[in-house]
Amino acid sequence: MVVLLLLCAAERGVMAGPGEGSVLEGELTCPVCLDLFREPHLLPCGHSFCLACVQRLRKRGERGRFRCPECRESLRCSGTFQKNYKLANIAEDYRRRGQPLREATPAVRCDYCPPGEQAAAVKTCLKCEVSMCAEHVKPHLERPAFREHPLTEPLGDVKERKCPEHDETSRYYCADDGVCVCTACTVEGRHAGHTVKTLKNTMKDLKESLEEQLQKADRKISRTERYLQERADAERESTRFVEEAEQQVGVLGEQLQEQLDGFLSALRECVRAHSGTGPEQQENLSRISQDRERLQEAHSGIETLLQENDPFRFLQEFHSAGKRFRRALKRPLFSPDCVCVDTEGLSESMEAKLEDFQTEVRLQVTQLIDSVCAESSAVPEDGEDGEDEEEEDEDESDAAEDSEHEEAEEEEEEEGDNRSESADDLYIPEEEEEDDEEDVSSD
């Protein structure tokens, strides 16, 4: 299936957009040399590498075995590996057609290359805080000591992640001030004694909060869908009522023929005037649709934010969009009353028209009125009112919770020194430094 997708993508070639070209190029790039595949060979674990890269891995193997750079599975150096002909053909065709132009963004340079000869970086190590070119990234890919180092696409904002006061990487989050801080800030800086968490734990807590908001959005979207369905059903019932009433009026018109033409026209006007299918119903549907679109927009924004795995970028986006999500979910939904057929007004109007006609047709017209009114829309079934009350209570409860949450945030900002500390929430820098030293000594 992957090869099939690559074939389809290769057919489009350079006609693809920058985003699609980068995805295809990533699939056709060897994880070891970080260049397009050249004579790719398939290992027993299912991963492919250039023939030269496989030979280099064999030479560096110990005790006749080497590990796959992707999954770390141990493989025999003497094993025979088959050439991946399909992948080789796709990579060669991609190379022949011409690689898509890269986006016009400034390249991040390698931190290990000599000044003036710095090559473009291909990876950034978040732990070492350096960007590396294809040559200098090889130790991170091949040596077990760097196995736990997280590698990302080249980042140009590594310096932005450092504390401007202590020139250390910001690894923690001050809950009192709502900013990212370094270790020195928590020990002797302005944030000493504040409630501090690691960026990862902070992101975890905030994502749990967003998960709750996402569930709330799901519930409200389901309700708006039900409201729309109920309004659509009511509109169909009103339309059916109009059609049946007009049909009976037509039958009466055939019976009374020409002498009742004017009377029948008046009856049709009465039916339409009391059917409940006017502009008010359309306005209700429009407002419910607006609620659904607003909640779907918040739902989509929360999902996108939950997919962000970079704590620093996540916190930036959360501060700019979190309050907007809460406001969108706090806003109550529009729930209009069901517009039903006004049978009383219809009956009175028809009876008023009936008085103008000759007495010999009064019985037929009265029968028509009774028939039309009997076909009017039924009142809502028992239980629906109870559900609406429960939903209204839920809206009020949600609004109260949101209000309490906002008040709590304000109190925390004003009285940060009175917070209760717990082992899960507080971070003691000295303890983690000791843990890091133990990890280094064990390695």
Number of C-alpha atoms within 10 A of each C-alpha: 6 9 12 10 11 19 20 12 19 21 15 14 21 17 12 15 14 14 11 16 20 17 11 21 20 14 16 23 18 19 20 20 17 19 14 22 26 19 20 27 24 20 18 15 13 10 15 25 27 25 17 15 20 20 13 11 19 19 13 14 16 12 8 13 16 19 19 19 18 15 10 13 11 13 17 15 20 9 12 11 15 12 17 16 13 14 23 19 16 20 25 17 16 24 17 10 14 11 16 20 11 11 11 7 6 8 14 21 21 25 18 17 16 9 9 6 10 15 20 18 24 22 24 25 20 15 12 11 16 18 26 25 22 16 16 18 22 15 12 18 18 18 10 13 11 15 14 9 15 13 21 13 12 21 19 13 9 15 13 11 17 18 18 13 11 14 12 16 21 22 18 22 27 23 19 19 16 12 14 22 29 25 22 19 21 21 15 10 14 12 21 14 17 21 22 26 21 20 21 16 15 19 22 14 13 16 20 13 11 21 15 11 19 23 12 17 26 15 12 21 20 13 17 22 15 12 19 18 13 13 21 14 12 22 21 13 20 22 16 16 22 22 14 16 23 19 14 15 22 17 13 18 18 12 12 16 12 11 13 18 14 11 19 21 13 15 23 17 14 18 26 20 16 20 23 21 20 13 9 12 18 12 12 20 19 13 15 21 17 15 20 21 14 17 24 17 15 23 23 13 16 21 14 10 19 19 10 15 11 12 17 19 11 18 22 12 13 20 11 10 15 18 12 14 22 16 11 17 24 20 14 14 19 15 15 15 9 15 19 19 26 16 19 10 14 22 18 13 18 21 16 11 15 20 10 10 15 10 9 8 13 15 11 12 23 15 11 19 22 11 14 22 18 12 16 20 19 11 10 11 7 8 9 10 11 10 11 12 12 12 14 15 12 12 18 14 12 17 16 13 13 16 13 12 12 14 12 12 14 12 13 16 14 11 11 17 12 9 12 9 11 9 7 8 15 17 19 15 16 11 10 11 12 11 12 12 12 11 10 9 8 7 7
